[in-house]
Amino acid sequence: MSGVGATRASPGRGVTRKAGGAPPLDVERIRRDFPILSSTVRGKPLVYLDNAATSQKPRAVIDAISRFYAAENANIHRGVHYLSERATVAYDAVREQVARFLNAGSSREIIFTRGTTEAINLVAQSYGRSVLRPGDEVLITGMEHHSNIVPWQLLCEQTGAVLRAVPITDAGELDLDAFDRLLTGRTRLLAIVHLSNALGTINPVQQLVARARARGVPVLVDGAQSAPHLAVDVQALDCDFFAFSGHKLFGPTGIGVLYGRESLLERMPPWQGGGDMIASVTLEGSTWAPLPAKFEAGTPAIAQAIGLGQAISYLEAVGMDAIRIWESQLLAHATERVRDLPGVRLIGTARDKASVLSFVVDGVHPHDVGTILDDEGVAIRAGHHCAQPVMQRFGVPATARASFAFYNSFEEIEALVRGIERARQVFG
Amino acid sequence: MAGLSELYQNVILEHNRSPRNYRVLENANREAEGNNPLCGDQLTVWLRMEDDVIQEATFQGSGCAISKASASLMTGAVKGKSRRQAEELFDRFHRLVTGRLEPSEPETLGKLAVFSGVSAFPIRVKCASLSWHALKAALDQPGKIVSTEQP
């Protein structure tokens, strides 16, 4: 066991209760672990369906952060005193825990970052900048979040490389024939989203990685949405980089992870310079610390890392398989209910989907849908979801998006449906 | 509930359904685009100015009911106004939607007073003022693109 704190709320005892159509986990019990889920907004019980933007935090995570600041706070890797030693051990233990969570070969392959965005920028600026030459190509897809588009655009401007994107079909799946055409001898890096935040599509990452690696092209997987919902095994995926954020995984903001294949990380130059990432410094020059410290300049987000460790412990106790089963049931039910509403069109109807239901309502702008749902206590996201190319592809300025987590219930889906019906009445 | 019905007043719903002055203005001599990058709302405002007076104002674009109705009512409200008068109206309108209007002032806004409910929804202030920012840009500097996220 790793992580700090000997005591931990044991989430959803009996979570594996699954017999004859019963939910694979105890949703009522789990909901009690998340303090915010029993709150009200605008006089109505909160129905939180904006999990793709950020997730809520179990008490175990909140308590761990509070306990760290109340009783354990110290800087890491530099103090000889008791608290510093404890904080260092706790921080390093989370790295081991993340390595197991992703099934990385070694904790040296786990770099803490501020989040997915910073992890992708790290790869672009360290790996990309040292490798790319004019005329080289970076391949992404048409369903990327802006955080997996803009860092590559910046990199291409800096290096003279060219950015290409795999188009998507009307259902919101990757066009795999186009993928094969676009993966060429000029491709130097493939960066793909695992689970689309705007469409809910799960991409066949393992298959795409195999095709890329057969051509010697390294692959970065944006796992911001997948890590909270799918069991991730970076060795099975065989990807070279995998990035995710703590706050979407029921942990705190300000902490994220970059997994990198050790042989690549070893070759990559540091990205940010500062304390903790050096072996020695003179005024004439410096040498770098070994992995993973080489990529962690400055005092890291210590309390947040410890909170992330608690979040992972919590998720593992619930069980990623049980989570996957329950969320599939939620999404299937929500899809059926919302699809059948008059005047509603789903955006993103891939065969393999998870946790995201994007839709538009005839004659009602997504913002107005969002405001009316909010009045019912239902929190969704309305807008372009930082994926404007996806909106352009489907010819809509924005969508309304409900996104689920394992603490959501069928009753909450009914609240969503009532809210959409009310929106149609108001604008009818 | 009260908040919502004040936000979506019938006049606003009606202007959202059938926006006035919703067309490209062929003989426009001023034009500006307004963007809200946070939500993707986008609209263009066209003006025909003569001797510092707005003879005609039109708009087109995509956005929520609040931004569309606001643009629709704005294009009617500024017609015949001088640049200075239009800017003063924007100032009063902005104070209305941000809840900073003096109690004596609302009648000076005419039909625009239907946007008073916006002040209870701070996140929607940008929707209500997008077309006005574009109008101001067109008055200041023709052909400019403005963003709600510019300082």
Contacts between the chains, C-beta under 8 A, distances in Angstrom:
chain1	res1	chain2	res2	distance
A	42	B	3	7.8
A	363	B	17	7.7
A	364	B	65	7.7
A	365	B	63	6.7
A	365	B	64	3.9
A	365	B	65	6.0
A	365	B	68	7.8
A	366	B	64	7.6
A	367	B	39	6.3
A	367	B	41	7.9
A	367	B	63	7.9
A	367	B	64	3.7
A	367	B	65	7.9
A	367	B	66	7.5
A	367	B	124	7.6
A	367	B	127	6.7
A	368	B	8	7.6
A	368	B	64	5.2
A	368	B	65	4.8
A	368	B	66	7.5
A	371	B	4	7.3
A	371	B	7	7.0
A	371	B	121	6.7
A	371	B	124	6.9
A	372	B	4	6.7
A	375	B	1	7.0
A	375	B	3	7.2
A	375	B	4	4.6
A	382	B	39	7.3
A	383	B	38	7.0
A	383	B	39	4.5
A	383	B	40	6.1
A	384	B	39	7.1
A	384	B	40	4.2
A	388	B	40	6.6
A	391	B	40	6.5
A	397	B	40	5.1
A	397	B	41	7.1
A	397	B	42	7.2
A	397	B	62	4.3
A	397	B	63	7.5
A	398	B	39	6.3
A	398	B	40	5.0
A	426	B	4	7.9
A	426	B	8	5.7
A	426	B	13	7.3
A	427	B	13	6.5
A	427	B	16	7.5
A	427	B	17	8.0
A	427	B	65	7.1
